[in-house]
Amino acid sequence: MVAHAYTVAFEGVDARMVEVQCAVTPGVPAFAVVGLPDKAVSESRDRVRGALSTLHIALPSKRITVNLSPADLPKEGSHFDLPIALALLAELDILPKDAVSETVALGELSLDGALIPVIGALPAAMAAAEEHRTLICPAASGAEAAWVGACEVIGAAGLMDVIQHVTGRTPLAPCNPGEVARSPDNRDMRDVKGQERAKRALEIAAAGRHHLLMVGTPGSGKSMLAARLPGILPPLTPAEALETSMVHSLSGLIEAGGISRHRPFREPHHTASMAAIVGGGRTAKPGEISLAHNGVLFMDEFPEFPRAVLETLRQPIETGEVMVARANAHIKYPCRFMLVAAANPCKCGYLSDPARACSRAPGCGEDYMGRISGPLMDRFDLRVDVPPVAFRDLDLPASGSTSADLARRVATARAVQADRFQSRPDLRQNADLQGDLLEEVTQLDPGSRDLLTSAADRFGLSARGYHRVLRVARSIADLDGSERITRDHLAEALSYRLPQNAP
């Protein structure tokens, strides 16, 4: 008779159920794993044999065949060790077959029988909940998987603990969801001297999840401002935390204590490859844009990134998801992030500094910023110049709002948006507004409409730019506590859209 256990195989952030079938039949002694396994899965037989030997469980001198069904689905990773061991123990009548078949298991076995944490515990718990099964996983992965409340999660330290639990001798208590407490961040927005316009732009961007481009000379505070952006963002909602952690779980970025409610802040170096930014590689893993889902993607030295990488950002910015297509995989990942880019005005960096002369002006700046294509530049909702700060200004006392004050205003604005979009689960912030709802919540009075139309005609705003101005104005109005967009709100939104030296 064939014993059955269950585990999962990962396709992007989704986990597909895999049936582990084990048969022990007369024949030449052998241990075979079939069903399109990769090298790590094929090596499971040696880890399982070693773990069982440590527990003084002898394998019979027969042919052991393990089939991973469906056989045409590629199986990758070391998490197949535990389900293979459970199916084999059930076939040997050491464990009850019905109890094993009611669980979903994943975990890597060491040769002494201990369970080693693996990636993907959270998606596996989602799949187990859909099948109404219990998830058995390493103890270190239990706090992460337990966030799926519809699934009972059992965390075990080793194979012996699993055996004792399944046989009912020493039942294990279900795991509780864990949350990682981040150490206090002492970086405050008041640490940045001056740059009040840039701080205001960050506040607006945080309120509506708008994309922001900062241009300024080296040392003007662009990176310093971006590093303080997480301090003014509200924590992830439970739904957002689950979405974000699904991606992080597949990348092995979740700590043993559970998942985090803090918004991700990713800052890849400008030498990062296409696969690192967008996703890909041999197994089509998520890239930085997906790891920044529901958070911030900060790209310093923006024009220095390869042109192909920058152009690939255009579609994910618009749709909030990316399709990683490879010869053996077509995987879709979520990537609804806030892009914050920083750039020098030219190659030498001092084109806009009146105290230093750029020997190649203005061609130096045109060539350097020309690396950012027009269609990509059009996708930035806010563009702000960050002027250099004089040395004497660094000795002035701190001024402006603290990060805590900005965080309260941003949280209030986002609460207004949550009420606005409560009947539309696909929309969360003003940056997602489109179609009839955009027209409904951004109605303008005749004077404001004339201002926007004349600005669009004079400065050649595209249709995308026109709508992005309306979304930014809506966020400014939310920060102001206004139900309608006024002329002042629209004028401020236009000031962040138009060239700073516009006549």
N, C-alpha and C positions, 0 to 999 in steps of 0.2 A: 504494500500500500504506500502511496506517495504522501509525504507530509508537506504542509503548506505554511509558509510565513509570508509576511508582506513588508515591503520597504518602498522607497521612492527613488525615482531618477529625475534630475532637474532639467527643465527646459526654460531658461531665463529665470524669472521669479516664480514660475509655476513648478509644482512637483507632481509628476505623474506616478500613479500607483504601479508598483512592480510586484508580481507574484514570484516568490522564491519556492521552487518545487525541489524536493529532495527525495531521491530513491536509492535504496541500498539493495543491490541485486547480486546474485552469485556470479562469479567470474574472476578474472585476474585482478588482484588488489590494485585499485587506482582511485584517485580523487579528481574528478573533472568538473569544471565550471563552464557552462555553455550559455549562450544567449547574448552574444555580442559584447563580452566584457572587455574593458581596457586592461592595461598591465596591472594597475593597482587592484582591480577586481580579481584578476587571475591569480594574483599572489595571496588572495584571501585564504585559499586552502591551506597554505603553510602557516599563516597566523592562527587560523582556527585549529589546526592540528596541534600547534604548540600550546595554545591556551587550554585545550582539552587535556593534553598530556599533563600540564601543570596541575589540573584539577583531578588527576588520576582517573580520567575517563578514557578507556582504551577503545580505539576504532576497530571494527571487525575486519577480518581479512576478506573483504568483499569489494565489489566495485561501487563506489559512491558517485552519483551523478547529481549535480545541482544545475537546474535550469532556471534562468531568469527570464520571465515572460512579461511582456511581449518580446520575442526574440529579435525583432527588427529594430528595437529601440536601443541606441548606444547606452551602455552602462559605464559610468565613470566615477571614480572616487573610492576611498577606503571605507565608506560608511556601510558597505554591504557585508562587512565581517560579522556583525552581530546577527542580522537576519539569517545568514547562512548557517551560523552556529545553532540558532534556535530551531531552524528547520531540520538540521541534522540530529539534534537532540530529540526532537519530536519523533523522527523516523526511527530512532533507536529506543523509543518508548521510555526515555528518561523524563521527558516532559509530556504533558497531555496535549494531544494534537489539537483539540478544540480550543484550548486556552491560547496556544501559540497562534492559531489562525485568526484570533480576534484582536490581534495587536498589529501595530506598525512599528518596526524597529529600525534603528540606525545607530551606528557607532563603530569605531575602529578598535580592534582588539590588540593588546600587546601580548607578548609571548607568555607573560605571567598571569593572563586572564583579566587584567585591568582594562577599563574602557576609556579610550582617549577621545576628547571632544572632536567633533567634526563640523564642517560648515553645513548650513541649510536646515538647522533644527526648526526654525520658525516656519518656512514653507512646508516642511514635512508635517508639522502640527496642523497646518491648514488643511492639507490633504487628508490627514487622519480624521479630522473633524467632519469632513464631507462624507467619509465612509463610516462614520460612527464607530471608530475603533480607538483603542488606547495606544498612545505613543510611548515606547520605551527607548530611552536615549541615555547617553552618558550624563552623570550627575552635573557636570560643569555646563551642560547645554540645557538643563532643565528649566532654569529661571528664564531663559530666552523663550523656549517653546511654550511655557505656561501662559504667555500673554494671549494665546488663543484659548479663550475661556470655554469654548464649546468642546474642547478635547481634554481628556484626563491625561496628564503627562507624568510618567514615572521615570525618575532619574536614578541610575544605579552606578555604583563605583566600579563594579566589575561583573564578570560573567556569573560568578557564584551568587552574587546578590540577585541577579535576574532569575537564576534557577530557583532560588529560595522563594522569590516573589511569585513566579508563575505556578509553582507547586503548592503555594499557600502556606508554606512552613513559616516564613518570615515576610509578611506583606510589607511593601514599601509605601510610605505615605506619598500622596501626590505632591508634585512640586508647586511652589507658589511663584507667581510672576515677580521678577526682580527688576529693579531700576537702578541704573548707574548714577551715582551722585557726582556731578562734576565739581572739581575744586573751584573755590571762588575766583572769579576773574577780576583782578584789580585794575584792569585797563578801563579808563573812563574817558568819555568824549571830551570832558573839560581839560584833559591832558594836552589836547591839540590847541595850540595858541593861534588865535585868529581863525581863518577859514570858515567863517560863519555861513557863507553861501554853500560851501561844500557840505557842511553839517546839515543844513536844511535839505539839500538834495538827498542825502542819505536817509533822513527822516521820511521824506516823501516816498523814496524807493522802498523802504522797509514797510511803509503803511500799505502799499498796493502791489508789492512784489514787482516793481518796475526795474528794467535793466538800466544800468548807469555806467557812463564813461567819464573818467576823470583824466584831464590832460594838464600836466604841469611839469615844471623843471625838477630835476633830481633834488631830493631833500625837502620838497615843499610839503610833504605830509600825506601823500596819496596812500601809501601802504599803511601808515599809522591810522588813517581814517578807516580804511577797510578792515583793519584788524579789530576795530571797536564796533563794527557793525553787528556781530553776534550778540553784543550786550544790549542792543535795543530791540532785538527780535523777540516776539512772544514764543513760549515753548510750543513744541509740537502737540497738536491735539492727539487723542488716542488713535484715531483713524490714520492720521499722518505718521505717527510714530510707528504704526504697524507697517505701513507702506514702505517707509524709509528703511526700517529694520529688515524687511524682506530682502532688499538689495544688499544691505550690509552683511546679512547673514550668509549670502552666497559668496561674498568676498572675504569672509572670515574676519570681519572687523568688529564683531560684537564681543564684548568682554564677558567673562564668566558670571559677572554679577547681574546680568540682564540687559535690557535695552535702554537707550537713553532718550530723554524727552527734549534734549537740546538740538537745535537745528544744525545740520551739518555745515561745516565751513571748509571747503576744499580749495586749495591754492596750488595747482600744478605748476611746475617750472616750464619756462618757455621752450625747453628742449624736449618736452614730452612728445611721444609719437602719436600718430592717429589712433592706434588701438588703445593707448593709455587714456586719451581724452574721450573718445567716442565709445570705445568698447571694441572687443574683438579678441584676437589671438587664436590659438588652436581650438579652444573650447568656447569662443564667443562670450567672454566674461564681460561684466559691466565696466564702463569707463568712468572717468571723473564726472561727466555730466550726469550720469545716473546715480553715482555716489553722493552727488549734491542735491538729489531730489528732495523737494520741500525745504531746501536750504539755500546756501550761497556758493556760487562758483566765482572765485576771485582769480582773475588772470592778469598778473602784473607783467609789465613790458609787453603789452598786448600786440603791438606790431611785430615783435620779434618771433611770435609763433609762426610756424610754417603756414604758408598761404592756404594749402589744402586743408589744414586743420581748422583754420578760421572759417573757411567757406562751408565746411561741414556743419558748423554750428547753426547755420541759418534755418534749416528745417526743424531741428529739435526746439529752438527758441519759439517757433510758431506753434508747433503741435503739442509740445510737452511729452513727447515720447520719441524713441529712436529705434530703428530696425537695424540690428547688426546682422548682416547677411554674409555668410561664409559658404564654402563649398559643401560643408556637412551640417550646416545649421543656419536657421533663420529665426533669430530670437528678438523679441520686442521688449525693451526696457523702458520704464517711466523715467522722465527727466524734466520735471517741472521745477526748474531752479531759477534763482535770481542771479543774473550775470552782472558782476561788477568788474569792469576793466579799468586798468590804469596805463597811461602811456606818457612818454616824453613828447614834447611838441616837435622835436626833430632828432636827428641821429646824435648830435652832440648834446642835446637836451636843454639848450639855453636860448632858443629862438625867441621866447617871449620874456626873457629876463632883461629889463632895461639896463641893469648893471653890468651885463656881459654881452659882448657882441658875437653873433654867430657869423662866421666868415662866409658862409654859403647861403645866407638868407636872400630871398625867401624859398629858393629851390630846395634847400635842405629839408624844410618842414613839409613841402608839398610831396617830395619823394618819399619821406618817411611815413607820413600819415596816409599816403596813397596806397600803402600796403593793406590798409583796411578798405575793402571794396564798398562802393556806394550802397548796394543792397544790405550788407551787414551793418554799416553805419546807420542805415534807416531803421534798424531794429532796436536801437537804443532809445529808450523813452526820455532819458535825461542825459544831457551833456554839460559838464561843468568844468570851467578852468580853475585850476588850483595854483594861485600865484605864489611866488617865493615869499618867505617870511624873513623880515629883517632881523639881524642879531639882537637889536635893542628890544624888539618885541618879545623875544623869548624870556626876558626878565619880568615882563608884565604879569600881574596876577591872573589866575585862571578866570575865564569868562564864559558865558553861554550856559546852556542847559547841561545838566549832568546826564549820564547814560540812563539813570533811573527815571528822570523826568521824561526823556525821549521815549523810553520803553513804555511808560504809562500812556503817553499820547498815541503811540503806535498800536498798543493793545486796544485802546478805545476805538480807534479807527477800524481795526480789524474786526472788532465785535460788531460794529455797524455793518460791515460787509458780510459777516456770517449771518446776520438777520436778513440781509438783502437777498442772499443766495440760498436760504434754507430750503427752498423748494427746488433748487437746481444743484444736485450733488456733484455735477461735473464742473461747477464754478465755485471758486473759493475767494479769490481776490479780484480787485478791479482790473488787474492785468489780463484776466481771463474774459473780460466782457467782450461780447460780439453780437452782431445781428440786431434783432428787435430789442433785446434787453439793453444793449448799449445805447440805442436811441432813447429808450424809456428813461434810463437813469441819468442821462447827460443832456437833458433838454436845456436849451439856452434861450435867454430873452433876446429880443431883436438886436439890441446893442452889442451883446456878446457874440451873437451869430455874425454880425457884420465885421467885428474885430477879427474873428477866426477866419472868415472868408477872405478879407483883405490881406491877412498875413499869409494865408495859403497861396494866394495869387502872387504876392510880391516875392516871396522866398521860395516858391516852387515846391510846396509840401506835396508829397505823394499821398495817395489815398491811405496807405498804411500810417504815414506820419500824421495825417489828419486825425485818424482814430486814436492814435497813441496820445496825441495832445488832449483829446477828450478824456481818456482814461486817467491821465495824470491829473487833469483838473478835477476829476471826480475824487481822487485820493486827497488832493489838497482841501477840497470841500469837506471831506470826511474828517480830516484832521482839525478843521475849523468848526466842526459840529453843525455844518449847514446842510439842509436838505436839498438845496438847489445850488447849481454852479453859478457864481456871480462873475462879473467882468474882472474883478481882481483875481479870482482863482484862475480864470482862463489866461489872464496876462502873465501870471507867474508861471503857469505851465508852458506858455509859449517862450518865455525867457530861457527855459532850460532846453528848448528844442532848436531855437534859431542860432546861427553863428554868433559868437560873442562880439565880433567886430562888425556885425551887420549895421548898415547905415540907418 
